[in-house]
C-alpha cells in the first residue's frame, strides 16, 4: 500500500510515465513518415522507439487500470523479449560499424601533410 505522504510522488511518476509513452508514440508516428527503412540504423531506431512505446504504455495501463495479471505478465514477457532483441541488434550494429574501418584499407593511409589542430578536429 502507498503511504499517504508519498501519494503525490506516485501520481507525478504516473503522469511522467504517460507523458513519456505519448512522446514515444508521437515519435513513431512522425518517424514512420521518413525513410527509416533505408538503413539498419534507421530500422533499429524505429524498433527501439516502438519497444519503448510498448513498455511505457504497459506501465500506463498498469498505473491507471487493473488489467488481469496473466495478461499483463504475458505482455511484459513479450515486451522485455523485444527489448533484448533490439538492444543486441544495436550492439551488433555498433560492432559492425566499428570494424568497418578494419576492412577498409583506404582509411589506414596517412595524409600527405600534417594536419593542423583545427583540421584534425573536422570529421
C-alpha positions in Angstrom: 0.0 0.0 0.0 1.2 3.5 -0.7 2.0 5.8 2.1 -0.2 8.9 2.1 2.8 11.2 2.4 4.2 9.9 -1.0 1.0 9.7 -3.0 1.9 12.9 -4.7 5.2 11.3 -5.9 3.4 8.3 -7.2 0.9 10.4 -9.0 3.6 12.5 -10.5 5.5 9.4 -11.6 2.4 8.1 -13.3 1.9 11.3 -15.2 5.5 11.4 -16.3 5.1 7.8 -17.5 2.1 8.7 -19.5 3.9 11.8 -21.0 6.9 9.6 -21.9 4.7 7.0 -23.5 2.9 9.7 -25.5 6.3 11.1 -26.7 7.4 7.6 -27.9 4.1 7.2 -29.8 4.4 10.6 -31.4 8.0 9.9 -32.4 7.0 6.6 -34.0 4.2 8.3 -35.9 6.4 11.1 -37.2 9.4 8.9 -37.9 7.3 6.5 -39.8 6.8 9.3 -42.4 10.6 9.3 -43.1 12.7 6.8 -45.0 13.7 4.9 -41.8 13.8 1.5 -43.6 16.7 2.7 -45.8 19.4 1.8 -43.2 20.0 -0.7 -40.5 20.4 2.2 -38.0 17.1 3.7 -39.0 15.4 0.4 -38.6 16.9 0.0 -35.2 15.9 3.4 -34.1 12.3 2.7 -35.1 12.4 -0.7 -33.4 13.8 0.8 -30.2 11.2 3.5 -30.1 8.3 1.0 -30.8 9.6 -1.2 -27.9 9.9 1.9 -25.6 6.3 2.9 -26.6 5.0 -0.6 -25.8 6.8 -0.8 -22.5 5.8 2.6 -21.3 2.2 2.1 -22.5 2.1 -1.1 -20.5 3.2 0.9 -17.5 0.5 3.4 -18.1 -2.1 0.7 -18.4 -0.9 -0.8 -15.1 -0.9 2.6 -13.4 -4.3 3.7 -14.4 -6.3 0.4 -14.7 -6.4 -3.0 -13.2 -5.8 -5.5 -16.1 -5.8 -9.2 -15.4 -2.4 -10.2 -14.0 -1.9 -13.0 -16.5 -2.5 -10.7 -19.5 -0.1 -8.1 -18.1 2.6 -10.6 -17.3 2.5 -12.2 -20.8 2.6 -8.7 -22.3 5.6 -7.8 -20.1 7.4 -11.0 -21.1 6.9 -10.3 -24.8 7.9 -6.6 -24.4 11.1 -7.5 -22.5 12.0 -10.1 -25.1 11.7 -7.4 -27.7 14.0 -5.2 -25.7 16.6 -7.9 -25.7 16.4 -8.3 -29.4 16.6 -4.6 -30.1 19.5 -3.9 -27.7 21.6 -6.8 -29.1 20.8 -5.6 -32.6 22.2 -2.3 -31.7 25.3 -3.9 -30.2 25.8 -5.8 -33.4 25.4 -2.6 -35.5 27.9 -0.8 -33.3 30.4 -3.7 -33.6 29.9 -3.9 -37.4 30.4 -0.1 -37.7 33.5 0.0 -35.5 35.1 -2.8 -37.6 34.3 -1.4 -41.0 37.4 0.7 -40.6 39.4 -2.6 -40.2 38.1 -3.8 -43.6 38.6 -0.6 -45.5 42.4 -0.2 -46.2 41.9 3.4 -47.6 41.2 4.6 -44.1 44.6 3.4 -42.9 46.6 5.7 -45.2 48.4 8.7 -43.7 47.7 12.2 -45.0 50.5 13.7 -47.2 50.7 16.7 -44.9 50.5 17.2 -41.2 47.0 18.3 -40.1 46.8 21.5 -38.1 44.9 21.0 -34.8 41.8 22.7 -36.3 41.8 20.4 -39.3 42.3 17.3 -37.2 39.0 18.0 -35.4 37.0 18.0 -38.6 35.2 14.8 -39.5 
